[in-house]
């Protein structure tokens, strides 16, 4: 259809003198007029906090980058130190995920608050 497209998503982050770039190709077709996305900086604290996708009702594709130089962050689907599924190292390249629709994700910093970047796309 004329109003559909295939996309290549990419983002570029810089911190101090280090630039991180990433991209992914999606073979699915999307309707341009209805696709929503968000890019936001946030701070992960040492308490579990639900990831906020802003105005997105759900995220089809999600990237998270930890910009902190020394502390890692953890991702979970429960806010009680169970169901942890990822650890994002300090200064790590953005990590891509495909979340389960309707699932709430939580993030927690290891020993000190960490600056992070979240990029999410709604189907």
Rosetta blueprint (number, residue, H / E / L):
1 X L
2 X L
3 X L
4 X E
5 X E
6 X E
7 X E
8 X E
9 X E
10 X E
11 X E
12 X E
13 X E
14 X E
15 X E
16 X L
17 X L
18 X E
19 X E
20 X E
21 X E
22 X E
23 X E
24 X E
25 X E
26 X E
27 X E
28 X E
29 X E
30 X E
31 X E
32 X H
33 X H
34 X H
35 X L
36 X L
37 X E
38 X E
39 X E
40 X E
41 X E
42 X E
43 X E
44 X E
45 X L
46 X L
47 X L
48 X L
49 X E
50 X E
51 X L
52 X L
53 X L
54 X L
55 X L
56 X L
57 X L
58 X L
59 X L
60 X L
61 X E
62 X E
63 X E
64 X E
65 X E
66 X E
67 X L
68 X L
69 X L
70 X L
71 X L
72 X L
73 X E
74 X E
75 X E
76 X E
77 X L
78 X L
79 X L
80 X L
81 X L
82 X L
83 X L
84 X E
85 X E
86 X E
87 X E
88 X E
89 X L
90 X L
91 X L
92 X L
93 X L
94 X L
95 X E
96 X E
97 X E
98 X L
99 X L
100 X L
101 X L
102 X L
103 X L
104 X L
105 X L
106 X E
107 X E
108 X E
109 X E
110 X L
111 X L
112 X L
113 X L
114 X E
115 X E
116 X E
117 X E
118 X E
119 X E
120 X E
121 X E
122 X L
123 X L
